[in-house]
Amino acid sequence: MIGVVYHPSAAGCRIWQDWDPGVIDTDLRRIAVAGLEIVRVFVFWRDVEPEEGGYDETVLGRVREFVRIAGTHDLECVLSVCTIWMNGQRLDLPWRRGRSIWRDPGMLLRGEQYVEAVAGALTGLDNVYAIDLGDEIANVDPVEAAALRPEDVVGWQSRLARAIDRVLPSARVTQANDVSGVLGTSVFGPDTNEGLGLLAVHGWPLWSPGGIESTDSYKASQLPGFLVRYARAYGPVLLDEIGSYGVNERIATGFLRAGIASALGAGAEGVIAWCWQDIASEAEPYRLRPGERHVGLTGLDGRPKPRLAAVRDASALGDFRPDPAATGLYVPELARHRSTSYLDGEDTNVAAFHAHSLLQRAHIPYEVFTSRRPVRDYRLVIVPSVDRLTVGDREVLKRVAERGATVYLSVADHVHGWPDEELAGAAPADFSLLTENLVSLTWNGEVWPLPAEGLGRWRILVEPGKAEVIATFADGAPACTLNRVGAGQVIICAIPFERILDRPGRLAETAWHDFYRRIAELAGMAPPDLDPDVEIITGGPFTLMINHGVRPLEGIASKGWALLREGRTVYQCG
């Protein structure tokens, strides 16, 4: 499903106070006529519950009327109901008085009864696609959110989801989180999904780590597809925000065109673009952040911008579903952890995002998997730049190797991230702060330069043991080893190879993806040798080709895509 975030232009975030059903009806009709299928709207908690325990029945009636009007235009709705954080400002509850919405007993009760009241106002309507507990909810109180444990988040989500299910069981419940739930250490993320029937991620390159050079860059439009693949390891996924700020129309359109196609090609159930129309309102939060008003798919005059066509054209991918992949990118159990002592640094999934870029540029289709679900028989498993491996992680990797997979693992911390000798064959002999010889990695005559940044605090000195040395550093010391395990094999790289790419511009400096092609060849795979800027995804009789580059390639426009059926182009966007 393809859709849009909606604020009425004149009312903005005062939609429920400055209620104008005529404007809303006109806007929703235009959204439907544009070919969109779903609309996301924000229900501000303070509007519904202006006093603690007291609901404004007029506002609840307006929320119901909004969904009813949307239904007359065949639009599904996503309602973000515990909305406090919006457009960079907190539209807080006047009676909260700093209490934690996640841990304070009184606020937990209020939240439960509040969502039940909103859901109850929607009974009998059949076009509520999902209820989002709260837009980027961690930003309501970042200090408190940083102190939460995963069980606090799961408990809060589950309690509110049960309350919604009691009165509106047809609605799926989600929690829409910013990128810190994947590429950061926020406790709100797809991996704390218990209690939710749908996962939601936001794709904004401007505020994402990973050395994303610009909105027009390769990595920017690759970001949504990675976020979806990651979240799909934990459940069904909706990309319920995608957009760009501070860019011209050409760049905004190209990013949406390639980014949305990549997200759908990765298996998203739907994509919702930000947002329908430029905002005329100067009330909060726009009074403090007027730059938030100019990112609509249509202008203040209602005329469509070119970016609207990029969103609308994505509906041509409605029948596309990606085939299962033979390669798995494994996310360790402690992939996103905060530093709690001198023993551990902070870890995120940024290295996994760079592994995604290498796999995509090498044309190796992949999916993300974790220890939480039954492991499929993969031919190749990638474990990038590992800081910590638990006993459970080691058991998973041993199992997939014994069943015939080639497991590649690069090491960031040799004390806690190096597998045991049964898997690796090789072992660390020591560490060294003398890293001057880590200038290159050579594998069968092919050389990759190794910039000093990103290689970590020390060098790992490797004892090959029973493993075969397949790549060396400039001084001839082992860089990569290979060990036979059951029907498969394990490749260990003694540097966090993917972290090298965590610098703006680094990805384009050399053919880093050829390193992954070498690994794929050891797994008996032969990826096609095509332009690395083109993403290729197969799904049944279809092939989706997306150009993430800034120049036209193979008949596909810059930041464009083409859908082929059995080799023949059936749709082209660009």
C-alpha positions in Angstrom: 0.0 0.0 0.0 1.2 3.5 -0.9 0.2 6.5 1.0 0.9 9.8 2.6 1.1 11.5 6.0 -1.6 14.1 6.3 -1.9 17.5 8.0 -4.5 20.0 6.7 -2.4 22.9 5.4 -4.2 25.7 7.2 -4.8 23.9 10.5 -1.5 21.9 10.6 -1.2 20.3 14.0 -4.4 22.0 15.2 -6.4 19.7 13.0 -8.7 18.6 15.9 -9.3 22.2 17.3 -9.6 24.0 14.0 -11.8 21.3 12.6 -12.9 21.8 9.0 -14.5 18.6 7.6 -15.1 20.2 4.2 -11.3 20.8 3.8 -10.5 17.3 5.0 -13.1 15.7 2.7 -11.6 17.7 -0.3 -8.0 16.8 0.7 -8.8 13.1 1.2 -10.6 12.9 -2.1 -7.6 14.4 -3.9 -5.3 11.9 -2.1 -7.5 9.1 -3.4 -7.7 10.6 -6.9 -3.9 10.8 -7.0 -3.9 7.0 -6.7 -2.8 6.7 -3.0 -4.4 4.1 -0.7 -3.5 4.9 2.8 -3.3 8.0 5.0 -1.5 8.5 8.3 -2.8 11.1 10.7 -1.7 12.2 14.2 -4.0 12.2 17.2 -2.5 14.6 19.8 -2.9 13.1 23.2 -3.4 16.5 24.9 -6.3 17.3 22.5 -8.2 14.1 23.5 -7.4 14.2 27.2 -6.9 17.9 28.1 -7.4 17.1 31.8 -6.1 14.0 33.5 -8.8 11.3 33.1 -11.2 13.6 31.3 -11.7 13.1 27.5 -13.0 15.6 25.0 -15.8 13.7 23.4 -16.0 16.3 20.6 -12.4 15.6 19.6 -13.0 11.8 19.8 -16.0 12.3 17.5 -13.8 14.3 15.1 -11.3 11.5 15.0 -14.0 9.0 14.1 -15.4 11.4 11.5 -12.0 11.7 9.9 -11.7 7.9 9.5 -15.3 7.7 8.2 -14.6 10.4 5.6 -11.4 8.6 4.5 -13.5 5.4 4.1 -15.8 7.2 1.7 -12.7 7.6 -0.5 -11.6 4.0 0.0 -8.6 5.1 2.0 -7.1 3.1 4.8 -5.9 4.9 8.0 -3.0 4.7 10.3 -3.6 6.7 13.5 -0.6 7.7 15.6 -2.5 8.1 18.9 0.0 8.9 21.7 1.4 11.8 19.8 3.4 14.3 21.9 6.6 14.7 19.8 5.9 16.4 16.5 8.1 18.3 14.0 10.9 18.8 16.5 8.7 20.0 19.4 6.9 18.5 22.3 3.2 19.2 22.4 3.1 17.8 25.9 0.2 17.0 28.2 -0.2 19.9 30.6 -1.0 17.5 33.5 1.9 15.0 32.9 4.3 17.0 35.2 7.4 15.2 34.0 6.1 11.7 34.9 7.4 8.8 32.8 4.7 7.6 30.3 6.5 4.2 30.3 7.2 3.5 34.0 5.1 5.7 36.2 2.1 3.6 37.4 -0.4 6.5 37.1 0.8 7.3 33.5 0.7 3.7 32.6 -2.9 3.5 33.6 -3.7 6.8 31.8 -2.0 5.5 28.6 -4.0 2.3 28.7 -7.3 4.0 29.3 -6.5 6.7 26.7 -5.8 4.3 23.8 -8.8 2.3 24.7 -11.0 5.4 24.5 -9.5 6.3 21.0 -9.9 2.8 19.8 -13.4 2.7 21.2 -14.3 5.8 19.1 -13.4 3.8 16.0 -15.5 0.7 16.5 -17.6 -0.2 13.5 -15.2 1.4 11.0 -13.5 -1.1 8.7 -10.7 1.1 7.3 -8.4 1.3 10.3 -5.2 -0.3 8.9 -3.1 0.2 12.1 -2.9 2.1 15.3 0.6 3.5 16.0 1.2 3.9 19.7 3.2 7.0 19.4 5.3 8.8 16.8 9.0 8.5 17.6 7.9 8.1 21.2 11.4 8.1 22.7 11.8 11.8 21.9 9.0 12.6 24.4 11.6 12.2 27.1 15.0 11.3 25.8 16.7 11.1 29.2 14.0 8.8 30.6 14.0 6.7 27.4 17.7 6.2 27.6 17.2 4.6 31.1 14.6 2.2 29.9 15.3 -1.5 29.7 13.9 -3.6 26.8 11.4 -5.2 29.2 10.0 -1.7 30.1 9.3 -1.0 26.4 7.8 -4.5 25.8 5.6 -4.1 28.9 4.4 -0.7 27.8 3.7 -1.8 24.3 2.0 -5.0 25.3 -0.2 -3.2 27.8 -1.5 -0.6 25.4 -1.8 -3.2 22.6 -4.1 -5.4 24.7 -6.2 -2.3 25.6 -6.7 -1.6 21.9 -7.4 -5.2 21.1 -10.2 -5.4 23.7 -12.3 -2.8 21.8 -10.9 -2.8 18.2 -9.4 -6.3 17.5 -9.4 -5.7 13.7 -6.6 -3.0 14.0 -3.0 -3.9 14.0 -0.8 -2.2 16.6 2.6 -0.7 15.7 5.1 1.7 17.2 6.7 4.1 14.7 10.4 4.7 15.5 13.1 6.8 14.1 16.4 5.4 12.7 18.0 5.3 16.2 15.9 2.1 16.7 18.1 0.4 14.0 21.3 2.4 13.5 21.5 3.6 17.1 21.0 2.2 20.6 17.5 3.4 21.3 15.6 0.7 23.2 12.6 1.4 20.8 13.3 -0.7 17.7 12.1 -3.7 15.7 14.1 -5.9 18.1 11.8 -4.9 21.0 8.7 -5.8 19.1 6.8 -8.0 21.5 3.2 -7.0 21.7 3.1 -5.5 18.2 1.5 -6.9 15.1 3.3 -4.6 12.7 6.7 -2.9 12.8 7.2 0.6 11.5 10.5 2.3 10.5 11.3 5.8 9.3 13.7 6.5 6.4 15.3 10.0 6.7 18.9 10.1 5.3 19.5 13.6 6.7 19.4 12.4 10.3 20.9 9.0 9.8 24.4 7.8 10.8 26.5 5.7 8.3 28.4 8.4 6.4 25.4 9.2 4.1 27.0 11.9 2.0 23.8 13.7 0.7 20.2 13.0 -0.1 21.3 12.5 -3.7 23.8 9.9 -2.8 23.8 6.2 -3.4 23.6 5.4 0.4 20.6 7.7 0.9 18.2 5.8 -1.3 19.6 2.5 -0.2 18.8 3.3 3.4 15.0 2.5 3.3 15.6 -0.9 1.8 18.1 -1.7 4.5 15.8 -0.6 7.3 13.0 -2.8 5.9 15.2 -5.8 5.5 16.4 -5.4 9.1 12.9 -5.0 10.5 11.5 -7.9 8.5 13.8 -10.2 10.6 11.4 -9.4 13.5 8.0 -9.2 11.7 6.0 -7.5 9.0 7.1 -4.0 8.2 5.5 -0.7 7.2 7.8 2.2 6.2 5.5 4.8 7.5 7.7 7.9 7.0 10.0 8.7 4.1 11.0 12.1 2.8 13.7 14.7 2.7 14.3 18.2 4.0 16.4 21.1 2.6 16.7 19.7 -1.0 15.5 20.9 -4.4 12.7 19.3 -6.2 14.8 17.1 -8.5 16.7 15.6 -5.6 13.6 15.1 -3.4 11.8 13.4 -6.3 14.8 11.1 -7.2 15.2 10.1 -3.5 11.5 9.1 -3.2 11.5 7.3 -6.5 14.5 5.1 -5.8 14.0 4.8 -2.0 10.4 3.8 -2.1 11.1 1.2 -4.8 13.9 -0.2 -2.8 11.8 -0.5 0.3 9.0 -2.3 -1.6 11.5 -4.5 -3.3 12.8 -5.4 0.2 9.4 -6.6 1.2 7.7 -3.6 3.0 3.9 -4.1 3.3 3.5 -0.4 2.5 5.2 3.0 2.3 3.9 6.3 3.6 5.5 9.5 2.3 5.9 12.7 4.2 3.6 14.6 3.6 0.6 15.6 1.5 0.8 19.4 1.3 2.9 22.3 2.3 1.8 23.8 5.5 0.3 27.3 5.7 -0.1 27.2 9.5 2.3 29.3 11.7 1.1 27.8 15.0 3.2 25.4 17.0 5.3 23.6 16.1 5.8 25.6 12.9 6.3 28.9 14.8 9.6 27.6 16.1 10.4 25.4 13.1 9.0 27.1 9.9 11.3 24.9 7.8 9.0 22.0 8.5 6.3 23.6 6.3 7.8 23.1 2.9 8.1 19.3 2.3 4.7 18.5 0.8 4.0 16.4 -2.2 1.7 19.3 -3.3 2.2 23.1 -2.8 0.3 25.6 -0.9 -1.8 26.2 -4.0 -2.7 22.5 -4.1 -0.8 21.8 -7.3 1.1 18.6 -7.3 4.9 18.7 -7.3 7.0 16.2 -9.3 7.7 14.2 -6.2 4.0 13.2 -6.0 4.4 11.3 -9.2 7.4 9.4 -7.8 5.2 8.3 -4.9 2.2 7.4 -7.0 4.1 5.4 -9.5 5.3 3.0 -6.8 1.8 1.5 -6.8 2.9 -0.3 -10.0 4.9 -2.5 -7.6 1.8 -3.7 -5.8 2.2 -7.3 -7.1 5.9 -7.6 -6.5 7.2 -9.8 -3.7 11.0 -10.6 -3.4 12.1 -14.2 -3.7 13.8 -15.8 -0.7 17.5 -15.1 -0.7 20.4 -17.6 -0.5 22.4 -15.2 1.6 21.7 -14.2 5.1 23.0 -11.2 7.0 23.1 -12.3 10.7 22.3 -9.8 13.4 24.0 -11.0 16.7 21.9 -10.9 19.9 23.8 -7.9 21.3 24.1 -6.0 18.0 22.6 -2.8 19.5 24.0 -2.3 23.0 25.1 0.6 25.0 28.4 0.7 26.8 28.1 -0.3 30.4 31.8 -0.5 31.4 35.3 -0.2 30.1 35.0 -3.7 28.6 32.6 -2.7 25.9 32.2 0.1 23.4 28.8 1.1 22.1 27.7 -1.0 19.2 25.1 -0.3 16.5 23.9 -1.7 13.2 25.9 0.8 11.2 28.4 -1.9 10.1 25.4 -4.0 8.9 24.2 -1.0 6.8 27.6 -0.9 5.1 27.5 -4.7 4.6 24.1 -4.1 3.0 25.8 -1.6 0.6 28.5 -4.1 -0.3 26.0 -6.9 -0.9 23.9 -4.6 -3.1 26.8 -3.4 -5.1 28.1 -7.0 -5.5 24.5 -8.0 -6.6 24.2 -10.6 -3.9 20.5 -10.8 -2.8 20.2 -11.2 0.9 17.9 -11.1 3.9 18.5 -10.4 7.5 18.0 -13.1 10.1 18.5 -13.5 13.9 18.6 -16.2 16.5 14.9 -15.6 17.3 13.6 -17.5 14.2 14.3 -20.9 12.7 17.4 -20.7 10.6 17.0 -21.5 6.9 19.7 -23.2 4.8 21.8 -20.4 3.5 24.6 -20.7 1.1 26.3 -17.6 2.4 26.1 -15.9 5.8 27.6 -12.5 6.5 28.4 -11.3 10.1 29.9 -7.8 9.8 32.3 -6.1 12.3 31.3 -8.1 15.4 31.9 -6.7 18.9 30.2 -9.4 20.9 29.1 -13.0 20.2 27.0 -14.8 22.8 26.9 -18.5 23.2 23.6 -18.5 21.3 25.2 -16.6 18.4 28.0 -19.2 18.2 25.5 -22.0 18.2 23.6 -20.4 15.3 26.8 -19.9 13.2 28.0 -23.4 13.9 24.6 -24.8 12.9 24.5 -22.9 9.5 28.1 -23.8 8.8 27.6 -27.5 9.5 24.6 -27.5 7.2 26.7 -26.2 4.3 26.9 -22.4 4.5 30.0 -20.3 4.0 30.1 -18.1 7.1 32.0 -14.8 6.8 32.7 -13.0 10.0 34.8 -9.8 10.4 36.0 -9.0 14.0 35.9 -5.7 15.8 36.7 -7.0 19.3 38.9 -10.1 19.4 38.2 -10.8 23.1 34.4 -10.9 22.8 33.7 -11.1 19.1 36.1 -13.8 17.9 34.4 -17.3 17.6 35.8 -20.3 19.4 38.5 -22.3 17.7 36.1 -25.0 16.6 34.5 -22.5 14.3 37.4 -20.2 13.4 40.2 -22.7 13.3 42.4 -19.7 13.9 42.8 -17.8 17.2 44.0 -14.4 18.4 47.6 -14.5 19.6 47.7 -11.0 21.0 46.8 -7.4 20.2 49.1 -4.6 19.1 48.9 -0.9 19.1 51.5 -0.8 16.3 49.2 -0.6 13.3 51.4 1.0 10.7 51.5 -2.2 8.6 47.7 -2.3 8.3 47.8 -0.3 5.1 46.4 -2.9 2.7 44.8 -6.4 2.5 45.8 -8.7 -0.4 43.8 -11.7 -1.6 45.1 -13.6 -4.6 46.8 -10.6 -6.0 43.9 -8.2 -5.5 44.7 -5.4 -3.1 42.3 -3.3 -1.0 43.8 -0.2 0.8 43.0 0.0 4.5 42.5 3.6 5.8 43.6 3.9 9.5 40.2 5.3 10.6 37.6 2.6 11.2 40.1 -0.2 12.0 39.6 0.1 15.7 42.0 0.7 18.6 44.4 -2.1 18.0 45.5 -4.7 15.5 44.7 -8.4 16.1 47.7 -10.7 15.7 46.4 -14.0 14.4 47.6 -17.6 14.9 46.2 -19.5 11.9 46.1 -22.9 13.7 44.4 -25.4 11.4 42.8 -22.7 9.3 44.1 -21.7 5.8 45.4 -18.2 5.3 43.6 -16.7 2.3 44.5 -13.0 2.6 47.3 -11.1 4.2 48.2 -7.6 5.4 51.1 -5.6 3.9 53.6 -7.3 6.2 52.5 -10.8 5.3 50.6 -11.4 8.5 47.2 -13.3 8.3 44.3 -11.0 7.5 41.7 -13.6 6.5 41.5 -17.3 7.3 39.3 -20.2 6.2 38.3 -23.2 8.3 36.2 -26.2 7.2 33.2 -26.8 9.5 30.9 -29.7 8.8 29.6 -29.3 5.2 30.5 -25.6 5.2 33.3 -23.3 6.0 34.0 -20.2 8.1 36.0 -17.2 7.0 37.4 -14.9 9.6 38.6 -11.4 8.8 40.9 -9.9 11.4 39.7 -6.3 10.9 36.2 -4.8 11.0 36.2 -4.4 7.2 32.7 -2.8 7.0 33.5 -0.1 9.4 36.1 1.2 7.0 33.2 2.5 4.9 31.8 4.6 7.7 33.2 7.8 6.2 31.6 10.2 3.6 32.8 9.4 0.2 34.6 6.2 1.2 32.3 3.8 -0.6 33.2 5.3 -4.0 37.0 5.3 -3.5 37.6 1.7 -4.6 35.7 -1.5 -5.5 35.2 -2.6 -1.9 32.3 -4.8 -3.0 34.7 -7.0 -4.9 35.9 -8.3 -1.5 32.3 -9.6 -1.0 32.3 -11.1 -4.5 35.4 -13.1 -3.6 33.6 -14.4 -0.5 30.5 -15.3 -2.6 32.7 -17.2 -5.1 34.0 -19.3 -2.2 30.4 -20.1 -1.4 29.9 -21.3 -5.0 28.0 -18.3 -6.1 28.5 -16.3 -9.2 26.9 -12.8 -8.9 26.3 -10.9 -12.1 28.9 -8.4 -13.0 26.7 -5.4 -13.5 27.0 -1.7 -12.6 27.2 -1.5 -8.8 24.8 1.5 -8.7 22.0 -0.7 -10.0 20.0 -2.8 -7.4 18.5 -6.0 -8.8 15.7 -7.8 -7.0 13.8 -10.9 -8.4 10.3 -11.9 -7.4 8.7 -14.7 -9.3 8.5 -13.7 -13.0 9.4 -10.1 -12.2 12.8 -8.4 -12.0 13.0 -5.0 -10.3 16.0 -2.9 -11.4 16.7 0.4 -9.4 19.3 2.9 -10.3 20.6 4.4 -7.1 23.2 6.4 -9.0 23.2 10.0 -10.3 23.7 9.1 -13.9 21.4 7.1 -16.3 22.3 3.5 -16.6 21.1 0.7 -19.0 18.1 2.7 -20.0 17.1 3.5 -16.5 17.0 7.2 -15.5 19.0 8.6 -12.7 17.3 7.6 -9.4 14.8 5.6 -11.4 13.6 2.1 -11.7 12.1 -0.4 -14.1 10.0 -3.5 -13.5 10.5 -6.4 -16.0 8.5 -9.5 -16.5 10.3 -12.4 -18.0 12.9 -10.0 -19.4 10.5 -7.4 -20.9 9.9 -4.0 -19.3 6.4 -3.6 -18.1 6.8 -0.4 -16.2 9.5 2.3 -16.0 9.7 5.2 -13.5 12.1 8.0 -14.0 
